[in-house]
Structure formats: C-alpha cells, structure tokens
C-alpha cells in the first residue's frame, strides 16, 4: 500500500458559497468526496484560510479588500459537503496563501505520494504545491485539475500550466 497524503486546500464556505464564491468551486465538492472515499488509508490534511477582524488592514486585505474566512464565522467553516472528512483529518489554519506547517506535518508521515485539491488554484493551491515541491522534490506530486477551482477560468489554467512547469503532475480525477 502506498503512503499517500491528500491535502484539501481551503474548501470553506466563503470560497464556495460566500463572499468569494464560484460555481466552479461548488463543482469540486463531489470530486473531492469521491477522492477521499476511495483513499481511506491516506493521511488527509485540510487547510483553512484563517483571518481576523483586522483583515482589511493586512497586506492581503489591502490587495483583496473583501472580508472572508474570518475565524469563527460561518464563512470560515469547511463546506458542509466535506466537513465530515475534515472532522477526521488534520486541520491546519493558515494566515496566508501557503502553509509552512505542511512540510513538517508531511515529513513525519513520509509519504510516497502527495495529492492537492481545492481552491483557489491560482492562489492557495499553487502556493502550497510549490512549498511542498521545494521541500520534497523527489516525492511524486499530483494536482487533480477537476478537483480545483480558481478565481476564474483563465487564472485556473495559468496556475495549472505553472504547476506542470514545476514538475507537478496534473490530471483529472476519475
């Protein structure tokens, strides 16, 4: 059996049905559920974009002045369609796009494969993928394109192409 780590990036209400929602993000939920159902032995980590009331005064808040994922709000919560999986997984709160905690958590598991899915392809998925690729250049990494959604389709595609250039395998989950 292959030791696999699956990272579900920021599948939170604000990105799916809230202030930064997209139809594409909604469409990823059944694909991610199927992936998790078919990989019950994998180490699963959910990341959770986590901001506070001072968000608009932060560097990110000045560049993206839309309050989202404020800790403790409904928008911050994992989407209902995936919450049951998050309840059984490791959850990592991250204050910015990429998590520097992920490499440490993953190293202790010593996976033979790393998989990333979630939102937004062009911000948090790619940030975490590149952090992990830099830390684990010899571990095969896959991003399932149909289990990811970007801010818009063109940014999603650009992020996918960048990840391919960085030797991250991009496939559709079937």
N, C-alpha and C positions, 0 to 999 in steps of 0.2 A: 504494500500500500504506500502510495506517495504521500509524503507530508506536504500538505498544501495550506497556505494561508490565503484567505479571501478577505479583502478589505472593501467594505461598503462605505463609500465616501459621502457624507453629508446628506443622506436621504431623510431630510427634515421637512416638516410641513411648510415652512416659508419658501423652500425651493420647489415644492411640488404643487401646493395648493394655496400658498400665501403670497406675501409681498413680492417675491421674485419667481413666481410660478411659470412653468411652461408645460404645454401639452406633451412635449417630448419627455419631460421628467416623469409625468404620470405613466407614460407608456413603458417605462423601465421597470416598474414595480413587479409585474408578473414574471418578467425575465429573471430578475434578481431572486424572486421567491423560488423559481424553478432551479436556479443555480444552487441556492442554499439547500433546498430539499434533496438535491442529487449529490451533495457533498457534505453529508452529516459528520464525517470524520475530520473535516478541515478545521483549522483554527480560524475563527471568524472574528474580525475586528470591525466595529462600526466607528467612524469618526463623526464628531458632532461639532459643527461650526458653533462657536460659543462667543457671544458678545455681551456687553453690559450696557447700562444706561448711558455711559459716556461714549458710546459708539460713534456718534456724529462728530466728536472731537478727535477721533483717532485718525491716523493716516489713511486707513481703508475707508473710514466714514466720510472723509473729505473727498475721496475719489469716487466713492459709491454712496451718495447720501440717501440711502434707503435703509431704514432700520430693519434688521432681520436677525433671526436666531438669537434674540435676547434671552439669556439664561432664565429658565423658569417659566417662559411663556409657551403658549400652545405652538407657536411658530418654531420654537427651538426643539420641540419633541420630534422623535423619529416618527415617520409616517405610520398610520395605523396598519397598513398592509405589510409592514416589516418589523413592527415593534416587538412581536413575539420572538423574532430571531435575535433582536438586539438585547432582549431580556436575558438571553442565554449566552451572549457574546461578551467580549471585552469591549468597552466603550471608552473612546479617547476623546476628550474635549480638546478642541484646538482653537486658539485665539486668532489664528491667521490661516492662510491658504494651505500650507504644508505643516505636517506634524513632525517635530524632531523626536518625539517619543516612539513613533512607529518602528524605526530601526532597532531600538533597544528591545522592544517587545518581540519583534520578529526574530531577532538574533537568538533569543532564549529558546525559541521553538525549533530553530534550524530547519526551515522548510526546504523542500526540493523544488517548490514552485510557488510563485506569488501571483495572485489574481486581483485586479482592481475593477470596480464598477461604481457607478453613482453619478453625482453631479458636483459641480459643473465641470464638464470635460475640460474646458479651456481655462479653468482657474484651479480648483482644488484637486481634481483627479490628476491632471498633468503635474501639478506641484508635488504631490505625494509620490507619483510614479517616478519622477526624476530624483527625488530624495532617496527613494528606495533603490533605484538603479545605481546611483552613486555609491551607496553603502553595500550593495550586493550585486556587483556586476556579473557574477557567474551564475546567479540563480535565474532560471528562466522566468520571465515576467509576461503576463498576458493581460490585456485590457479588452473586455468584451464591449465592442462598439455599440451593440444594440441594448446594452445594459447601462449605457451612459447617455447623458444629455448635456448639451452646452447651453450657454446663454442664448445662442441662436445657431442655426444650422451651419453657417459659414465658419463661425468660431469653433464649433464642434469639429468640423472637418479639418481645420487648420491644426488643432491640437492633436488630432489623430495622426496627421502626417508628421508632426514634430515627434510624437512618441515613436512612430515607425523609424524615423531617422536616428533615434537614440536606442535602437535595437530592442524595442519593446514590441512583442508580438501583438498584433491587433486582429481580432477575429469577431465573428458574430457567435453568440452562444446559441447552440441548437440542442 
